[in-house]
Amino acid sequence: MPEKTLPHSSKLQSYDFSWVKRPSYDGLTQEDIDGPVNELKEGLTQSGIAAGFIEETEFAGLESLIGAIHDKYGDMPLLNLKPETKPSSPGNLRYNAEAFNFFNHHGVMSLIKYKPGEAERRILLGVNTYKTDPRTNQPTPTTSLEMEDLLQNVLIPYFQQHLIPVGGGEIITPSDLEVILFSPPVFNYMLNIIHGPNAKDMCRQLLKDFNEEESALKAYYAMLKGAIERTATDIHIEPGGESDDDGKPRIRYRIDGALAEVKSKLPRRVLAGLINVIKTNAQLNISEKRLPQDGSILFGEKARELEVVEGITPEGKRKINDPELTDYIVQQERLLAGYSLRVSVIPVLHGEKAVLRILPRSRNYSLNKLGYRESDLVRLRKGLDVPNGLFLVTGPTGSGKTTTLYAAISELNKPDVNISTVEDPIEIPQIGINQTQVRSEIGLTFAELLRRLLRQDPDILLVGEIRDSETANVAVQASETGHLVFSTLHTNNATSVVSRFLDLGVQGTQLQDSLRCVAAQRLIRKVCSNCRQEYNATPALREIFGQDFINHDVILYTQNENPKNCGVCHGLGFHGRAPITEIWLPGEGERELMFEGIRNNKKYAEVAIRNGMNPLAVSAFERLLNHETSLTFVKEFVSEEDMLASRVAIQDMVLRHRVKQ
């Protein structure tokens, strides 16, 4: 059998294991191990004694043993059944000569102290499946008859004498015993460690570790549930400084686009365990702390096989054998079954930082549910009602571009339509849509996959993002050959896509034939309707647009200065987001500019506005005057230059707002 190696655990590196002996039983086959185990389990069970088996694949020394004890029985002390040279103090176990002879040859360890008077009484025994033949000094299988004789005639009377107080009246029976069977290498390895000079300190430290790591597991689920309840999109776990004076560890949720610190503080001792739980569930290497790692977590599918990081096996995992903890995990996993996580872990100055992106596993997308104004929906659907061409959504990261694209193609997702996508990554599976994943490391780029999909007889194509010249040209060519192509670009406004495509090498003559609709959007925060405060915004508006802008009071809303007690926004002052948009449907005037290769964005914007496009500034002020958002939030997305460019339209809206008031 292979020699056991010591586990890799940072908290055990200070202990000296050099004295540990590792006996070899090379002559024993797997059949030699399995035979006595099955015979012993069957015989002991018939005698009313519960029996289990610790396999070598699950074993990594004393840590596994302590873990099993802790999960089953809580924090209880270890006892070593070995001869004592000094008289024992009351309550301790002693050997007599006969008992020691049995223990020595039959391989029995008493692992926990029996607690008299408790309703559920247990004495946990570690038993070697082989005994030492005193004549040959070789291991021979222990039979169930021998073990039953040992238990009934030696161990039970022994424990009765030394564990039950005189006159206590309690009787120890076989049902009070539980046996854990070990193969000889495992048994002797643990016996050597338990009898070692550092055993007491090791046990104390390991039990402390298990308590902290169980706390980390519960902190993990509490953190996730809290984030979902508050509709967070991301979770940030940060190690803080080297000490609390340099910065305490913290958890932050990204809610409605802004980071908010979780009120419950993360104890520093739990942080490493929390990161390890995340890395294990994301199938990352928990021992790799020097390089960034990315992964994903799916909830609900394999709850009962979930493994918790304990740092106690060569693989860094220990299977849960605590029924209560297992039930807890299964329950939490089922509650989270509608979600998945995209995980990023990166080394920082004082440890590791993890960021978790929360993603719904499935979602019914609809343009009607995204908060668009009715006039925007009319223009969007007009852009969709075409047989071919380019439908683009632009905006910065986190502006809802992917959600809008999913909602758009969902309206076109019918049995007689073949829809294929190229994504990096595939964040949310969609029913009835063929989704493909970019894998640049093997040559599956956006452009290459798009070319391949054109051979799949598609009607509609979605390209996650147009990043380079090759992808841009293939997408335009696909739109020119009878396909409706959806994609995203990073531009500041809708009409800027023309200059962006020209920069990517697409000809203006190609764009004039293919560009059908461009939606530029942002997600603006909404003031909390429960705790918002109204104020006279006239001075602030005059500061932006000039003193002659208005001559009456304009009542608007802003964040509450002290929203701590608000149960709706949880003390943030804002709750939810709404899209502000400019939707461009290029007409003849813009197409003429494209044909001429004009790059000037202002010229395109002027023509588009004349043809009915509302700029972002106008869309934002509609939200503002409708008391959905605040001027502060508007300024986060709309510059004063853009506001001034739409001064006339905004002034007209303010005057109409006065009439409504």
N, C-alpha and C positions, 0 to 999 in steps of 0.2 A: 504494500500500500504506500502511496506517496507520503512523504514526510510532511507534517503540518508546519505551516509557517505562521509567524505571529502577525496579528492584524495591524494594519496601518492606522494608527489613531494618534492625533497630535497630543491628546490629553494623557496618553500612556507612554509617550516617548521618554519621560523622566524615570520610568521604572526600569530596573535592571532585570532582564530576562535571561541573562547568560547562564544561570544555574539550572534552567529548566531542562529536564531530560525529555527526549522525544523517542520513545521505544519504537522499534520497527517490527512489524508483523508481516514480513514479505510472503510468508507461506500461506497466509489466509486469502482465499478468493472471495468474491462477492457472495457466492453461494454459501461459503463458510460463515459469512456474517448474517445473511438473510435467514438461513435455516433456524439457528437458535433464537433469533428475534421473533419469528413467527410462532415458534413453539412456546416461548416464554409468554408472549402476549396472550395467546389463546388460553394457556393454563392459568395465568394470573387472573384473567378476566373471569374465568369460570369460578375462581375462588373469591370473587367479589372485590378484586384489587385492580384499580385503574392502572393501565400501562401505556406508555407512549415510547417513541423511539426518536432519538436525535441522529439524523443522518450526517455522514461526514461532509456532505456538500453544504449543510447548514451550519457547520461547526467552525468556530474560529477561536476557541479557547474559553477562558473564564467569562469573557464578555457575553457569549451566547448563553451560558448558564445563568449569569446574573439577569440577563434580559428575560429568560423564561421564568425565572423565579419572580422577578419584579412584576411582569405582566399578569401572572397567575395569582400572586399572593401579596403583592405590595411590598413595602419596605420592611423586610424581616431579616434577622441576622443569620449568617452562616454558622454552622457548627461542623467541626471536623471530628469524625470518629477515629481517634488515634489514641494510643496509650499515654497516660499521664504519669509523670514521675512524682508529682506533688499531689497531696490531697486536694480534691475538688471542692470548690465553694458550693453552697446550696444552689440547686437548680441547674448545675452543669452536668454533662454526661461523663460517665467513667466507663472504662473497660474492665471487665474481669478477664482472666486468662482465656477462658473458654470462648467468650465473645470475640476477643481479639483474634483468636485463631480462625474463627469463622469469617470475620470481616476481612482479614488479611487474604484468605484464600478465595473467598467468594466475591470480593470486590464490591463493597457497598459504601456509599457516602451518604451521610445524613445532611441534607442541604438546608433545611429550615427548622426553626424551633416550633414545636407544637405549642398551641396556645390553649390551655385548659379552659373549659367553660364556654367556648365559642360554639355557636350553632353548627358552623361548617368547620369541622376539625380536619386538618390535613398534616400528614408527615410526608414530606417529599424526599424520596430516596433515589440516588443515582446508582444504578446497578450495571456492572460489567456483564456483557453477554457471555463472557468466558471467565472461568475460574483458573487459578494456577494449581496444577497438579503438584502436590508436595513431593512426590517421588521423582518426577522427571523435571520439575520446575518449568513445565511447558503449559501453554494455555489449552484448556479443554472446554467444550461447550457446557454452559450451565443449563441444566434441565429445569423445567417448571416444577417438577417434584422436589428437586433440591432447593429451589428458591422458596417454594411454599413451606417446606420444612424449616428453612432458615427464618422465614418471616414469622411463622406460627410459634415455633418453639424457642427462638432466640430473640429476635428483634422486638416482637410485640411485648413479651414479658420484660425485656430490657427497658423499652420505652415506658411501660406501665410503672416500673419501679422508679425510674429516674425523672419522669416528666410529670406524673400525677402526684400532687401533694398527699401526704399521709392523711387518710380520712376524707379524701376528696370525693370518693364515691364514683368517679368516672372510670369507665372501662374503655380501653383502646381496642378497637376491632379492625379486621382487615379493610373495612370500608373507610377507615381513617388514613389509610396508606395510599400513596400514589407513587408509582415507579416510573422512572425515566431510564430507558435502556440505552446503553452506549456500546459501541464496538470497542475492542481493547485499545487501539491507538488513541481514540478520543477520550476514553475513560482515564487512561494513565496520564495523558497530557494535562487534563484538567486537575487530576489528583496532585500532580507535581506542582502546578501553579497554586492550588489552594493551600498546599502545605508550605509554600514559599514564604520568605521573610516579609514580603510586601503585600501579602494577601489582604490584610485588613484595610490598608489604605486604598488598595485597588478597588475593593468592593465598595467602600464608601464613595470613592470618586465616580465609579461607574453607575451606581444607583443615582447619584446626583445628576449625572449626564442624561440618564434615561428620563428623569423627571423633566429636565430642561428641554429635551428633544420632543417629549410628548407635548410640552407647552408650545414648542415651535410648530408642531402639527396643528394644534388647535388655533394658534395665532394665524396660521396660513388660511384655514377655512373662515375664521372670523373676518380676516382682512378681505377675502374674496366676496363674502356675503355683504359686507359693508359697502364695498365698491359697487356691487350690482344694485343694491338698494338705493344708492345715491346716483345711479345712472352714470357712473364714471366710465371713461373709455380706456384709461390707462392707470396703472399702479406703479409708483416709484418706491423702491426700497433702498435706502441709502445708509451706509455704515457710520456716517458722522466722522468725528475726529478720533485721535488716538485715545483721548479721554473725554469725559462729559464736558470738561472745561473748553475743549477744542471743538465741541459740537456733538450733540447727542444723536444717536441713530434715529431715523424717522421714516415714516411711511406717508406718502402723499398721493392723493387721487387727482387725476385730471378730470374735472367736472365742467362741462360746458366750455371747454377750451382753456380753462385756467386751472393751475395747480393749487390744491388746498391740502394743508397738513391735517392728518388724522389726529384727533384730540388725544386718544389713548396712546401713551408713549410705548415704544418698543424697548424692552430691557436689552442692554448690550449683550448679556449672556445668551439671549434667545436668538440674536440676529444670525449667527453662523448656522444654527440649526434650521432657521427659516429659509436661508439661502439654499441649504443642502436639500431641504424638502422640495423646493422649487426645481432645483437642478435634477434631482432624481426623477421627479414626475415628468420632466421635460426630456428625459433620457440623455442628459448631459453628463460629462465627466466631473464628479464632485471633487476629485483631487486636483483638477486643472484650475489653478487660480491665477495663472500668468497671462492667459490668452482669452479674448472674448469668445463667447459661445452663444449660439442661437438654437432655439428649439420650439416645440409646441406641446400643449397639454390638452387632451380631450377628456371631458368629464363624463362619468356615468356608465361607460361601456364595460370597464373591467374593475369595478369598485372593489370586488372581493379579492382581486389579485394585487391590489395596490400594495406597494412596498414603501416602507418608511425609512428614510436615511437615519442610521444610527452610528455609522462609522465603525462597525464591529465585525464585518466580514471582509474577506479579501476583495469582494466586489463593492464593499461599502454599504451593504444593505442587510436588513434583518426582516424576515417575514413576520407579520403581526400574528401573535398567537394569544392575544388578549381578546376574548369575545366581546367585551364591552367596547373596547377601542375599535375593533373591527366593525361592530354595528354602528358606531359613531361615524366612522369613515364612509361606510356604505350610505348612511343617511345623508351626509353632506354631499357626497358625489351625486346622489340622485337629485338633490336640490339644485345642483349646478349643471345638470345634464343638458340643459339647453344652451350651454356656452362652451367655448374653447378659449385657450390663451396662446398668444404668440409671445415667446419668451426671449429676452435678450439679457445676457449677463456679461458684465465687463469689469475688469480690474480697475480700481481707483486707488487713491493714495493710502487709505487706511482699511482696505478690504475689497469687497466686491459690491457693485451696484447692480440691481436687477430691475428691469422694466417689463411689465406684463401688459400687453394689449388685449383687452377683453373683446371677444367677438361672439355674436350669436351664432349657434351652429346652423340654424336655418332661419329664414325670415321672408315674409311675404311683402315684397316691395311694391309700392304703388305711388305714383306721382301725386295722387290725391292726399296722401298721408305725410308728405314732406314739408308742408307748411307754405307752399307757394301761393301767391296771390292769384286770383282767378284770371287776371289778364296775362300773367306769366304762363299759366297752364295752357291757355289758348294758344300762345305763341310756341310753347314747347311741342304741343301736339301737332301744330302745323308743320314744325320741323321734322316730326316723325312720319308724317303722312306723305312720304316720298318713296319711290321704288329703289333708289340708289343714291349714293353720295356720302359725304362726310358729316357726321354729327359729333361735335366736339364740346367738351366741358372743360373750362379753365379755372384756375385758382391755385392758391398756395396749398401746402400740405395741411390736411385737417379741415378742408373747406367743404367736404361732402361730395367730392367729384365722383368717387366710385359708387356711392349710394345713389346718386342721380342717374348714373349710367345703368345700374342694375334695375332701377325703377323704370327707366325708359325701355329697356329691352324686355322687361316683364310684360309690358303692355303689348308687345309684339310676339310674345311667346305663345305660339299656337301649334296644334298638331301638324299643320301643313307647312311649318317654317323650320328650317334647319339653322340653329344659332350656335356658333362656336366662339370661344374666347381664348385669348392669350393673356395670362396674368402672372404677376410676380409680386407677392405670392397669391395663391388662391385663398382668399380670406374666408369667404362664405359660400358653401356649396349651394347650387341652384338647381332645382328640379327642372328637367326638360331642356337643360342647356349643357353643351359639351365644353367643359372647361379644361384647358391645358396649362401646365406649369412651365414657366421659363426655367431652363437649367443651362446657364451660360458656360459652366465648367465643362460641359460635354457638347457644346456647340449649338444648343437649342436656345437661340436668342429670339427676341421679339420678331425680328425680320424673318429669320429662318422658319420659325413656327408658322408665321403668317403665310409664307409661301406654301408650306406643306398643307395648311388648312384650305388653301384655294383649290387643292385637288380633292377636297372632301365634299364637293358640291354644296357649299354654304349659301344661304340666303342673306344672313346677317353675321357680321364679324365684330367682335369687341377686342380692341387692343388696349391693354391696361394703361399704357403710356407711350407716347411718341417721344423718344429720347434722342434719336440720332437720325442722320440723313437717310440711311438705308431703310429704317422702319418707316420714315415719313414718305419716301418714294413708293415703297411697296403698298402702303395704306392708300395713297392717292390712286395708284394704278388699280388697286382692287375696287375702289369706289367708281372708277371710270369704266369698269367691265361688268357693271350690273349688280354690284353688291352694296348693301348699306353698311357702312363702317362706322363704329363708335370708338372714340378714344378720348384721352385727356392730354392737355398741354399745360405747362407752367408759364402763364402770361398774366400781366396785371389786369387786362380787360379783354373784352370779346374781340374787338377789331384788331388787337395786336397780333392775332394769330397769323395774319397775312405776312407781316414782316418776319415772324418766326419761321414760317414755312419757306419763305424766300431765302432766309439764312441757311436753312437745311438743304437747299439745292432744288426745291420744287419750283417749277416754272409757274408764273402768274397765269399763263393760259390754261394750265392744268387745274389750278385752283378755281378759276371762274366757272369751270364746268362741273366741279365736284363739291364745293363747299355749300352745304345746305343750311346748317344751323350751328351757332356757337353760343353756349350759355356760360357766361362768367358769373361766379358766385362766391359768396362768403357766408359764414355762419356767425351771426351776430348774437351776443348774449341778450337775454330778455330780463328786465328788472322783475324782481319777485312781486307778484300781484298781491301778496299778503302783507308785505311790510314796506312797500315802496313809499316814497315821499314826494309830494308835489311841490313845485316851486315855479317862480316866474322866470322863464328862460329868455325874456327879451334882451336883457343886457348881454348875455352870452352870444345870442344870435347877431346882435348889432356889432359885437366885437369881430365876428367872422365876416359878415356881409356889408358892414358899413352902417352908419347912424341913420341913414334914410331907408333902411331895409323895411322896417315896420314902425308903426306909431301906436301900437296897442300891446297889452299884456298877452303873452303866450304862456299858458300853463302847461308844463310838461312834468314828467316823473323822472326821478333818479333813485339810486340805491339808498337804502336806509343807512345812516351813519353808524348805527349800533344794532345790527340785526341778530345778535347772539341768541336771542330767545325765540327766533322764528322757527317753527316746526316744518315749514315748507321748504325753505332754502337752506336750512341747517346753518344759519349764521353767515351765509355768503353774500346775501343781498341780490343775487340773481338766480334764476331758475329756468333752465331750458334755453334753447337757441332757435333762431328762425333764419331762413335764407334771405339774403339780399342779392338781387340778380340783375344782370342786363342780358337780354336775350336778343341776339342778332340774327335776323333772317336776311342774308344778302340779296339785294335786288339788282336791277339793271345798272343803276348808278355805280354801285360798288363793283360790279363785275367789269365795268368799263375800266375802272381804276386798276383792277387786278390784271386785265389784259395788257394795260400799259406798263405793268410792273412797278406801280407806285408803292413806296414803302411808308409814306407819311401817315401815321396812325390818326392824326387829327382830321385829315381829309375823309378817311373812312368813317370816323365817328360822327362827323357833321352830317354826312349823307345818311348814315344809319339812324340818327336821331330824327332827321326830317322824315324818314320812312317809318317812324313809330317806335324805335328802340328807346327805352328808359335807361339812363346811365345808373351805375351803382349808387351814386350820390342821391339820386331821386328815390330809388328803391329804399335806401336807408332812412331817408326823411319820411317816407310814408310810414315805416315802422315806428319812427320817433313820434310823429304826430298822432299815431294811433295808440299812443301810450304803451307800446310793447317794449321799448328799449329806452336807453338814455343817451344824451348827447355825448357823454364820455365814451360809451361803447361805440357810437357812430364814428368818433374820431379815431378809434383803433383801426378802422378799415378804410376810411375815406379821408383823403388829404384835404386841407383847406383849398388847395388849388383846384381840385376836382369839384368841391362844393361851389366855388366861385364860378366855375365853368357852367354849372347848372343853376346859377343864381335866379334866373327868371322863372324857371319851372318850380324851384323850391319856394320862391316868393308867392307864386300863385297858389301853391299848396297851403302855405301858412294862412293866406287870406281866406281860403275855403274852410280851413280848420276853425277860423274865428267865427264864421257863419254857423258852423255846427255847434260851437260852444254856446 
